[in-house]
Amino acid sequence: MQAVVPPSGRAGAESDTFGRIHRMVEWLDDKKGGFFISRLIMQLGLNLRSFAADTRDDPRVLSKMWPLLDVMLTPEEREALLRALREAGPQGG
């Protein structure tokens, strides 16, 4: 199984962005539903819904999230999520 590469393509770039976790949760909620988000929250032990559009992205959260999404999503879903994040563009800080 191929690992999901963060949309930035470079390590640590998420620490320079805002709202990526929020956008990911919104996309996942829309495409996969609330139960999927609940499972992700349980597995991470973090309230992902507490991340707002103006919240600085925490690279530690993203480093835990990507491997889970790699397992929980199909390759097509992972690519669609990455595409949605790229289209939204980085929210620099």
C-alpha positions as YAML, in Angstrom:
chain: A
units: angstrom
residues:
- id: 1
  name: MET
  ca: [0.00, 0.00, 0.00]
- id: 2
  name: GLN
  ca: [1.34, 3.40, -0.99]
- id: 3
  name: ALA
  ca: [1.77, 5.97, 1.75]
- id: 4
  name: VAL
  ca: [-0.09, 9.27, 1.55]
- id: 5
  name: VAL
  ca: [2.25, 12.18, 0.98]
- id: 6
  name: PRO
  ca: [1.17, 15.48, 2.49]
- id: 7
  name: PRO
  ca: [-0.03, 17.83, -0.27]
- id: 8
  name: SER
  ca: [2.85, 20.23, 0.33]
- id: 9
  name: GLY
  ca: [5.37, 17.61, -0.80]
- id: 10
  name: ARG
  ca: [7.86, 18.71, 1.84]
- id: 11
  name: ALA
  ca: [8.13, 17.70, 5.46]
- id: 12
  name: GLY
  ca: [7.14, 20.25, 8.07]
- id: 13
  name: ALA
  ca: [5.25, 22.48, 5.65]
- id: 14
  name: GLU
  ca: [2.01, 21.94, 7.57]
- id: 15
  name: SER
  ca: [3.38, 23.93, 10.50]
- id: 16
  name: ASP
  ca: [3.30, 26.98, 8.23]
- id: 17
  name: THR
  ca: [-0.35, 26.61, 7.31]
- id: 18
  name: PHE
  ca: [-3.72, 27.28, 8.83]
- id: 19
  name: GLY
  ca: [-6.95, 25.36, 8.52]
- id: 20
  name: ARG
  ca: [-5.71, 22.26, 6.66]
- id: 21
  name: ILE
  ca: [-6.94, 19.93, 9.42]
- id: 22
  name: HIS
  ca: [-10.26, 21.78, 9.40]
- id: 23
  name: ARG
  ca: [-10.56, 21.41, 5.61]
- id: 24
  name: MET
  ca: [-9.66, 17.72, 5.83]
- id: 25
  name: VAL
  ca: [-12.33, 17.11, 8.49]
- id: 26
  name: GLU
  ca: [-14.91, 19.03, 6.44]
- id: 27
  name: TRP
  ca: [-14.10, 17.00, 3.32]
- id: 28
  name: LEU
  ca: [-14.13, 13.70, 5.21]
- id: 29
  name: ASP
  ca: [-17.39, 14.59, 6.95]
- id: 30
  name: ASP
  ca: [-18.99, 15.49, 3.61]
- id: 31
  name: LYS
  ca: [-17.71, 12.43, 1.74]
- id: 32
  name: LYS
  ca: [-17.56, 9.76, 4.46]
- id: 33
  name: GLY
  ca: [-19.95, 11.00, 7.17]
- id: 34
  name: GLY
  ca: [-19.95, 11.70, 10.87]
- id: 35
  name: PHE
  ca: [-19.34, 8.09, 11.88]
- id: 36
  name: PHE
  ca: [-16.07, 8.10, 9.93]
- id: 37
  name: ILE
  ca: [-14.99, 11.29, 11.74]
- id: 38
  name: SER
  ca: [-15.94, 9.72, 15.07]
- id: 39
  name: ARG
  ca: [-13.79, 6.67, 14.30]
- id: 40
  name: LEU
  ca: [-10.88, 8.90, 13.32]
- id: 41
  name: ILE
  ca: [-11.27, 10.96, 16.51]
- id: 42
  name: MET
  ca: [-11.33, 7.77, 18.61]
- id: 43
  name: GLN
  ca: [-8.22, 6.39, 16.95]
- id: 44
  name: LEU
  ca: [-6.32, 9.67, 17.25]
- id: 45
  name: GLY
  ca: [-7.56, 10.56, 20.73]
- id: 46
  name: LEU
  ca: [-8.04, 14.14, 19.55]
- id: 47
  name: ASN
  ca: [-11.12, 16.26, 18.97]
- id: 48
  name: LEU
  ca: [-10.60, 17.03, 15.30]
- id: 49
  name: ARG
  ca: [-13.74, 19.15, 15.25]
- id: 50
  name: SER
  ca: [-12.01, 21.68, 17.51]
- id: 51
  name: PHE
  ca: [-9.74, 22.77, 14.63]
- id: 52
  name: ALA
  ca: [-11.10, 25.89, 12.96]
- id: 53
  name: ALA
  ca: [-10.32, 27.42, 9.58]
- id: 54
  name: ASP
  ca: [-7.98, 29.89, 11.30]
- id: 55
  name: THR
  ca: [-6.25, 27.33, 13.55]
- id: 56
  name: ARG
  ca: [-2.55, 26.79, 12.88]
- id: 57
  name: ASP
  ca: [-1.99, 23.24, 11.66]
- id: 58
  name: ASP
  ca: [-0.20, 21.04, 14.17]
- id: 59
  name: PRO
  ca: [2.36, 18.85, 12.37]
- id: 60
  name: ARG
  ca: [2.10, 16.24, 15.16]
- id: 61
  name: VAL
  ca: [-1.62, 15.83, 14.52]
- id: 62
  name: LEU
  ca: [-1.08, 15.59, 10.77]
- id: 63
  name: SER
  ca: [1.73, 13.06, 11.23]
- id: 64
  name: LYS
  ca: [-0.74, 10.84, 13.10]
- id: 65
  name: MET
  ca: [-3.63, 11.53, 10.74]
- id: 66
  name: TRP
  ca: [-1.98, 10.68, 7.41]
- id: 67
  name: PRO
  ca: [-1.11, 7.05, 8.27]
- id: 68
  name: LEU
  ca: [-4.65, 6.44, 9.54]
- id: 69
  name: LEU
  ca: [-6.16, 7.93, 6.40]
- id: 70
  name: ASP
  ca: [-3.83, 5.78, 4.35]
- id: 71
  name: VAL
  ca: [-5.55, 2.73, 5.86]
- id: 72
  name: MET
  ca: [-9.10, 4.07, 6.21]
- id: 73
  name: LEU
  ca: [-9.52, 5.50, 2.70]
- id: 74
  name: THR
  ca: [-9.32, 3.87, -0.71]
- id: 75
  name: PRO
  ca: [-6.56, 5.06, -3.04]
- id: 76
  name: GLU
  ca: [-9.17, 7.00, -5.03]
- id: 77
  name: GLU
  ca: [-10.50, 8.69, -1.88]
- id: 78
  name: ARG
  ca: [-6.99, 9.60, -0.73]
- id: 79
  name: GLU
  ca: [-6.25, 11.14, -4.12]
- id: 80
  name: ALA
  ca: [-9.54, 13.06, -4.06]
- id: 81
  name: LEU
  ca: [-8.73, 14.42, -0.59]
- id: 82
  name: LEU
  ca: [-5.24, 15.47, -1.68]
- id: 83
  name: ARG
  ca: [-6.68, 17.09, -4.80]
- id: 84
  name: ALA
  ca: [-9.24, 19.01, -2.69]
- id: 85
  name: LEU
  ca: [-6.46, 20.26, -0.39]
- id: 86
  name: ARG
  ca: [-4.29, 21.32, -3.35]
- id: 87
  name: GLU
  ca: [-7.22, 23.14, -4.97]
- id: 88
  name: ALA
  ca: [-7.97, 24.95, -1.70]
- id: 89
  name: GLY
  ca: [-4.32, 26.05, -1.65]
- id: 90
  name: PRO
  ca: [-2.08, 26.58, 1.36]
- id: 91
  name: GLN
  ca: [-3.27, 29.04, 3.96]
- id: 92
  name: GLY
  ca: [0.08, 30.50, 4.94]
- id: 93
  name: GLY
  ca: [0.80, 32.09, 8.26]
...
